[in-house]
Each structure stands twice: as structure tokens, then as C-alpha cells.
Amino acid sequence: MKHANIVLMVLLAVAVGCATTPKTSFYLVPDPEGHVGEVTVTNQAASVTLNQANQTVAAKRQDAAFSETRLAADEEIQAKFSDALAIVPPPPTGFSIYFATGSSKVDADSLPVFEQVLAEVRKRDSHDISLNGHTDRTGEADVNMKLSLDRANEVRRMLVDQGVSAEYLTIEYYGESKPLVPTEDNVSEPKNRRVEVVVR
Amino acid sequence: MCKSHLVLILTVAMAVSLSAFAESREDLVGSVTDVKGTVQVIRSGSELAVEKGTRLYASDVIRTDKESGVGIVLRDDTTLSLGASSELKMSEFEFKPNEGILGMTLSVAKGTLVYISGQIAKLAPGSAQIETPAGVAAVRGTELLVEVPAPKAEKKAEKAQ
């Protein structure tokens, strides 16, 4: 046991030693869902692919050879990246709020979703919320363009009424041009009559 | 150029500008979700203080001081964070999935970066790239950590302080 500890300490010392050499290092780690993807690092000397959890490679310059790839200990990763890892943002959350045909009044069924939006905005004290307005293909395209803006404005008004600062809200509107469910013209499609909300 | 041509050009120009139905700037890249310590953005030659909610645009350079850090969410849901004494440039960002235009280049000049893929890396594998002084990382849907040592001159200056 004691010997194992000494070996571990020596390994850590080597790892710390590596950290002080002036090389750019790349570490592939599992993403928040535990999935390990793939990264290819290329410079003038070579190209190296990382595809295992905690696999790392380093090089000094564009024209310098890469180190052998190796698997890094979690301690080494923490030692280098703990401050950056501590401030990783939570992933953005999306919501859809629905409307009746031709109306910019939120469907009663979507009011609980609005409450979820509000809860998420407050939970993360969001300063960046996107409101993207859409319509289905009932009626004229130019009327729908205006309607999609009215819908986004209505959600903005509801959020501002609840104390969310208007300067945190960004509106985009697309009329009938970006349906969630593609349809023929003049087809009523409830899923397309929506404001998509992204809370960051 | 005759007058009618000018009217035509103006009409076309107005139609083109009206087709961008958004209140946000076209080159919006993302926003800052969290700040620790002192963080600046260098934009068109001026240095601005970064706070929670600061919007970031193409070509912005974000710098963190000692014992500082910043969290960033990009428009394609990529999440980023920088540790202390770091510098990152939003070199390129194209996110128009409906038109099939997808691309992102982030340039790390120094410090530490945590990168968690968004939609660009998922929809167009390999088109999300992270440039460093020692090579370019092409990412296919994952989390990547990058450390770039400070340039030698800067290290000496830090020691001298």
C-alpha cells in the first residue's frame, strides 16, 4: 500500500513537471452526458486523433512534432482546469409556447410552460433570453410575418410584467417561413403557431 | 446612372435589409453567462468590461485577468469557459442551419479553455475548430480542454513584477 502511494506521488510529480513545460495541450474528456467524441489535432508536422476519455496530446509549436498520446489522471486535469471547469455554463434550455389561429394570445395550455420559462430565467438569473416568433401557413405571408412578431412581443410583455428586464430579451420573427412541421399553404398546424424561447 | 436605376437599387437594398427580421445584430455570436474577477472584451480596438449578459460578436477577443474566469454560451448552444490569464478570439461563427451554413473557429492565444460542443459540431462534424499556437483541433461532438502556455516574454514580465 505504502509503495503504491509512493508510485502515485512520483507519477503526480511527473505530471506536475509536464505542466510546467511550455507546450500547448489538448485533453478529450467525457461531455456532461458522459459521451466521449473525437478530436483531430493538426499542425504542420502531423495530425493526431483523440477518441478516448482523458486522452491527451501536446506540442510546442505549429512546426513541432506532437507528444505520444496518453491517458491523463483526473487529478492532472483538475490541477490545470479547475478554475475554468468551475465556471462552465449550464446548457441552454428551450421551450415552446403555443397560440390559437390568428391570435397573439398565449394558449391556456401553454401557460404552465410560460411558468417554466419564468422559473428557469429566475433559477439561472438569465441575462440572455431569445424569443423567436412563428406562425402556421393559414392566411397571407405578410400578415403572418406581423403576427409572428406580435406573438414574440406578447411573450416579452408577459416576462417584463413578471419583472424580467427588457434588455435581456432578444426577439426574432420568421412568419410562416420556418415551420416545425412543414405543410402546404393555408394548412392550420397548431405546432407551428409558436414562440420558441431559449434561456441561457 | 439615371434616377430610375437609383430608385430600383434603393428598393432592392430596402427589401434585402427588411428580409433580416431580427432585432439582434447579424454577427451576434453569443453571450456571457458568468464572470469571476476581471474580464475584458476587445472590440474594434476598444477595451470594454465584460459582465453577465454581455453580448459577444464576431471578431471579439475575450481576456481574463489573474484569478479570473468567464462562462460563455454561443448561439448554437456551444458552451465555453476560460480560466485565469486566458485570451480567446471569436474568429469565425456561422450558424444558419436552414441554409446549411455552419462553421466556427475559436482561437486560443493563451490560458485554459473548456469547450463543450453545440449544434455546429453535431450538424457538421469537423467544422468546429479551435486554433492554438501549436495546431488546430477539429471537434466532432465532444468536450475538449485546451491549455496554451503564456508567451515567454509575458512570463518573464510576470516574474519581474
Chai-1 contact restraints between the chains, C-beta under 6 A:
chainA,res_idxA,chainB,res_idxB,connection_type,confidence,min_distance_angstrom,max_distance_angstrom,comment,restraint_id
A,P22,B,P149,contact,1.0,0.0,6.0,A-B,restraint_1
A,T24,B,T132,contact,1.0,0.0,6.0,A-B,restraint_2
A,T24,B,P133,contact,1.0,0.0,6.0,A-B,restraint_3
A,T24,B,A134,contact,1.0,0.0,6.0,A-B,restraint_4
A,T24,B,V148,contact,1.0,0.0,6.0,A-B,restraint_5
A,S25,B,E147,contact,1.0,0.0,6.0,A-B,restraint_6
A,F26,B,A137,contact,1.0,0.0,6.0,A-B,restraint_7
A,F26,B,V146,contact,1.0,0.0,6.0,A-B,restraint_8
A,Y27,B,L145,contact,1.0,0.0,6.0,A-B,restraint_9
A,L28,B,L144,contact,1.0,0.0,6.0,A-B,restraint_10
A,V29,B,E143,contact,1.0,0.0,6.0,A-B,restraint_11
A,D31,B,I116,contact,1.0,0.0,6.0,A-B,restraint_12
A,D31,B,T142,contact,1.0,0.0,6.0,A-B,restraint_13
A,D31,B,E143,contact,1.0,0.0,6.0,A-B,restraint_14
A,G37,B,R140,contact,1.0,0.0,6.0,A-B,restraint_15
A,G37,B,G141,contact,1.0,0.0,6.0,A-B,restraint_16
A,G37,B,T142,contact,1.0,0.0,6.0,A-B,restraint_17
A,E38,B,R140,contact,1.0,0.0,6.0,A-B,restraint_18
A,V39,B,A137,contact,1.0,0.0,6.0,A-B,restraint_19
A,V39,B,V139,contact,1.0,0.0,6.0,A-B,restraint_20
A,V39,B,L144,contact,1.0,0.0,6.0,A-B,restraint_21
A,T40,B,A138,contact,1.0,0.0,6.0,A-B,restraint_22
A,V41,B,G135,contact,1.0,0.0,6.0,A-B,restraint_23
A,V41,B,A137,contact,1.0,0.0,6.0,A-B,restraint_24
A,T42,B,G135,contact,1.0,0.0,6.0,A-B,restraint_25
A,T42,B,V136,contact,1.0,0.0,6.0,A-B,restraint_26
A,N43,B,G135,contact,1.0,0.0,6.0,A-B,restraint_27
A,A59,B,A134,contact,1.0,0.0,6.0,A-B,restraint_28
A,A59,B,G135,contact,1.0,0.0,6.0,A-B,restraint_29
A,R61,B,A134,contact,1.0,0.0,6.0,A-B,restraint_30
A,K80,B,E147,contact,1.0,0.0,6.0,A-B,restraint_31
A,F81,B,T112,contact,1.0,0.0,6.0,A-B,restraint_32
A,F81,B,L145,contact,1.0,0.0,6.0,A-B,restraint_33
A,D83,B,G69,contact,1.0,0.0,6.0,A-B,restraint_34
A,D83,B,G83,contact,1.0,0.0,6.0,A-B,restraint_35
A,D83,B,A84,contact,1.0,0.0,6.0,A-B,restraint_36
A,A84,B,S81,contact,1.0,0.0,6.0,A-B,restraint_37
A,A84,B,L82,contact,1.0,0.0,6.0,A-B,restraint_38
A,A84,B,G83,contact,1.0,0.0,6.0,A-B,restraint_39
A,A84,B,T112,contact,1.0,0.0,6.0,A-B,restraint_40
A,A84,B,V114,contact,1.0,0.0,6.0,A-B,restraint_41
A,L85,B,V114,contact,1.0,0.0,6.0,A-B,restraint_42
A,I87,B,D34,contact,1.0,0.0,6.0,A-B,restraint_43
A,I87,B,K36,contact,1.0,0.0,6.0,A-B,restraint_44
A,I87,B,G69,contact,1.0,0.0,6.0,A-B,restraint_45
A,I87,B,G71,contact,1.0,0.0,6.0,A-B,restraint_46
A,I87,B,S81,contact,1.0,0.0,6.0,A-B,restraint_47
A,V88,B,S81,contact,1.0,0.0,6.0,A-B,restraint_48
A,V88,B,V114,contact,1.0,0.0,6.0,A-B,restraint_49
A,P89,B,T33,contact,1.0,0.0,6.0,A-B,restraint_50
A,P89,B,G71,contact,1.0,0.0,6.0,A-B,restraint_51
A,P89,B,V73,contact,1.0,0.0,6.0,A-B,restraint_52
A,P89,B,T79,contact,1.0,0.0,6.0,A-B,restraint_53
A,P92,B,V73,contact,1.0,0.0,6.0,A-B,restraint_54
A,P92,B,D77,contact,1.0,0.0,6.0,A-B,restraint_55
A,H127,B,K52,contact,1.0,0.0,6.0,A-B,restraint_56
A,H127,B,G53,contact,1.0,0.0,6.0,A-B,restraint_57
A,D128,B,S31,contact,1.0,0.0,6.0,A-B,restraint_58
A,D128,B,G53,contact,1.0,0.0,6.0,A-B,restraint_59
A,T170,B,S24,contact,1.0,0.0,6.0,A-B,restraint_60
A,I171,B,E23,contact,1.0,0.0,6.0,A-B,restraint_61
A,E172,B,A22,contact,1.0,0.0,6.0,A-B,restraint_62
A,Y173,B,F21,contact,1.0,0.0,6.0,A-B,restraint_63
A,R200,B,V73,contact,1.0,0.0,6.0,A-B,restraint_64
